[in-house]
Amino acid sequence: MNTLNRRAFATQIFLSALLMVGVGGGLGFSIVDMRHRISVSANNARVMEQSIAESGRRLAEIGGQVAAEQSPEVLERRNQSLALGLGLPRENQVVRVAVSAGERLAAKRNAEIFASENGLVSMPIRFNLGGAPR
Amino acid sequence: MTARGFATNIRLGLVAGLVVLCFGVLAVRLVQLHVIDRDHYLSQIQNTRHDIVPVLARRGDIYDTRRDLLATSQTEITLAVDPWALSKKLDLPRSPARREKVASAELEKRGRLAAELGMSAADMEAFFTPSWRDVSVDRDTRDEVADGRVRVEWKKLREGVSEEVFARIAALRVTGLTAERTYRRVYPHNELAAHLIGFLNKEGAASGGVESFADLYLSGHSGWREVERDGRRTELAQFRTREVTPSNGWGVVLSIDTAIQHIVEQELGAIVANFKPGKATIIVSDAQTGFLLALANYPTFNLNAYGSAKPEVQRNIAVSDLIEPGSTFKIVAAAGALNEGMVKPDSKFDCTLTTINYAGKVRRFMRDDHRYDHALTVAEIISLSSNVGAAQLAMRLGDRPFYDYMRLFGFGERSGFPLGHEEPGILADPAKWTTPDITRIPAGYSVAVTPLQIHYAMGTIASGGNLMRPQLIRQVLDAQGEVVYSFKPAVRRTVLAPATAQSMALMLQKVVSEEGTAKVAAIPGFEVAGKTGTAQKIIGGRYSDRDHVGSFVGFFPASRPRVVMTVVVDDGHPPNGRIGYGSVVAAPSFRKIAEQLIQYMDIKPVVAPVTGGLIARNEKALP
């Protein structure tokens, strides 16, 4: 190989090395940037995870408070303190109807319809003036 | 002339040498860092950056049948103080003015912290005052000087701080204040169903009740992760290496209903106020499935203050305490004799007898409280609760068959109820019976049973002849609330033919009739079947005339049973010195609870309603 070719080859090597350093540096920076982004994303995920856990904890706490407030004992105390008078009906207050509620409502509704078809329902009224009714 | 360019031999050699030198320096440094000083730096990293963080699993919740919370887990924070942290911070190189400013700011923060925790500022300062602790010199390795004393770097400030308060405290950023988050078990209904639910103690170990029995489902598995932290102890999330995620505990749905349980516990409170018993228990179950709807005992305790509850009040006496059942036990002899076809409901027995010759021996009957002027039918033996009649029914059956029926009804063996250390009861084999036993056992003496056994014996008649397994857990839910497993009603064994059960139900209705022993348990418009029981207690080796176990066990509506209920009052003392008969101390409570259950559970009367005539009258009133 002559001298000229050798130098040209060395120059090429030198330039290639510079290029490789540039590419390697760029690649390095890219990797650093990527790692930075990964850490930012991971940190965001961690914060979000903590936030979800925090929400779960708050939910559990509120759920417990709601359950405590809905306890029969507490409700009864409120019923008394607010003088609401709420309570289960007693058997002697209940009128048990042996026919089905549907039939009963239908009968009532039909009676109203038939009454309107016949026009006004008049009822005879007798006034007893000046004396006791006979 | 040929251009030589940059790449002369000397220059190339210089550049190559420089590059080699740089790489050589790098290589030497790398070898130093990664080979020679490797252990030193690794240990530094391990100490400062590496950390293993436990991730606690959340214990599953316990619900009632309507999915109301009975037990849940909430986080709470334990606050602690490193009293030396501030002095370490102030020792950092900074100007005196700056140091003064930092100290003053910290003092103000501690004042606000004291206010948040309801402490005086002086008490708070005492926590933050650096102190020393004496240790043996050979164990003094925590600081550089082995002088037999070490710094106290951790003082517990407060336990059980709520998340809400902690959020405000954390915002203060007090130097030296550390926090640890733990789960705390909370029971929103305090005393309600205490013996069924059980509790979790300070160490997190389940104690009693469903907490203990279903611990496998409820507890879950904690996880952990390996993390690295930066200089400010903040986790570097990108360096999470290994992670085991926690699996939260599963939920458990019980068959009890908080409303029914509350009704029962209210009535138990009334029993305690009126009769001042030593113990009392009320059990309510579904007649067809055997699932418990409520179970309450007196004495009881607050689940959120279990620490102050004595061991004896934590006992589930419905399953752990034995009593002589008294007359409620008469259902066994009657049902057995009926089921074997040896008697009919109208078969008559002379109950005026005082002795009888049985199996070659003269046996003396336990006397009845009343004298009868006629022979009693089987139905009357039950409704009037004749000891003599019950003994004759058992004799009609014979020792061994009677014993077999007792076993069939579940006496003398554990029912399989998983909570509360269930006792099997005491039921001697006929080979070991003494001469009077055949007259006493049918009347509920010389045997020891648990209230739960009596309850499920009566439940056998209510269910049409099947002895049901007592069950409390209806469903198991996964961490997302989806049903994983549903428990079905379980029949332990068939004891009676349905016709026998029906006959018994009819006879037991007479107990609450005008002529029966418990007319106070009657509910107008509803068929109530039941049996009173009054057993004298053995005090000092003798049957006491003053101390009794009064009980009432029954079900309703008798022809289509929905609910079985047992009321047992141990050593109840009614006012005016009356005896604590079952009809006095237990039957009225049965009726009061039943009346409320009728409304709550929408139980319809099977008999014609007393207001049936209203329909005709109302129809006339229609417009």
Boltz contact constraints between the chains, C-beta under 6 A:
constraints:
  - contact:
      token1: [A, 4]
      token2: [B, 2]
      max_distance: 6.0
  - contact:
      token1: [A, 7]
      token2: [B, 7]
      max_distance: 6.0
  - contact:
      token1: [A, 10]
      token2: [B, 7]
      max_distance: 6.0
  - contact:
      token1: [A, 10]
      token2: [B, 12]
      max_distance: 6.0
  - contact:
      token1: [A, 11]
      token2: [B, 7]
      max_distance: 6.0
  - contact:
      token1: [A, 38]
      token2: [B, 238]
      max_distance: 6.0
  - contact:
      token1: [A, 39]
      token2: [B, 238]
      max_distance: 6.0
  - contact:
      token1: [A, 42]
      token2: [B, 237]
      max_distance: 6.0
  - contact:
      token1: [A, 42]
      token2: [B, 238]
      max_distance: 6.0
  - contact:
      token1: [A, 43]
      token2: [B, 237]
      max_distance: 6.0
  - contact:
      token1: [A, 46]
      token2: [B, 237]
      max_distance: 6.0
  - contact:
      token1: [A, 57]
      token2: [B, 75]
      max_distance: 6.0
  - contact:
      token1: [A, 57]
      token2: [B, 163]
      max_distance: 6.0
  - contact:
      token1: [A, 60]
      token2: [B, 74]
      max_distance: 6.0
  - contact:
      token1: [A, 61]
      token2: [B, 74]
      max_distance: 6.0
  - contact:
      token1: [A, 61]
      token2: [B, 163]
      max_distance: 6.0
  - contact:
      token1: [A, 64]
      token2: [B, 72]
      max_distance: 6.0
  - contact:
      token1: [A, 64]
      token2: [B, 74]
      max_distance: 6.0
  - contact:
      token1: [A, 64]
      token2: [B, 186]
      max_distance: 6.0
  - contact:
      token1: [A, 64]
      token2: [B, 188]
      max_distance: 6.0
  - contact:
      token1: [A, 67]
      token2: [B, 69]
      max_distance: 6.0
  - contact:
      token1: [A, 67]
      token2: [B, 188]
      max_distance: 6.0
  - contact:
      token1: [A, 68]
      token2: [B, 188]
      max_distance: 6.0
  - contact:
      token1: [A, 71]
      token2: [B, 188]
      max_distance: 6.0
  - contact:
      token1: [A, 71]
      token2: [B, 189]
      max_distance: 6.0
  - contact:
      token1: [A, 72]
      token2: [B, 262]
      max_distance: 6.0
  - contact:
      token1: [A, 88]
      token2: [B, 596]
      max_distance: 6.0
  - contact:
      token1: [A, 88]
      token2: [B, 599]
      max_distance: 6.0
  - contact:
      token1: [A, 89]
      token2: [B, 599]
      max_distance: 6.0
  - contact:
      token1: [A, 91]
      token2: [B, 595]
      max_distance: 6.0
  - contact:
      token1: [A, 95]
      token2: [B, 611]
      max_distance: 6.0
  - contact:
      token1: [A, 96]
      token2: [B, 609]
      max_distance: 6.0
  - contact:
      token1: [A, 98]
      token2: [B, 612]
      max_distance: 6.0
  - contact:
      token1: [A, 99]
      token2: [B, 615]
      max_distance: 6.0
  - contact:
      token1: [A, 108]
      token2: [B, 622]
      max_distance: 6.0
  - contact:
      token1: [A, 111]
      token2: [B, 622]
      max_distance: 6.0
  - contact:
      token1: [A, 111]
      token2: [B, 623]
      max_distance: 6.0
  - contact:
      token1: [A, 115]
      token2: [B, 623]
      max_distance: 6.0
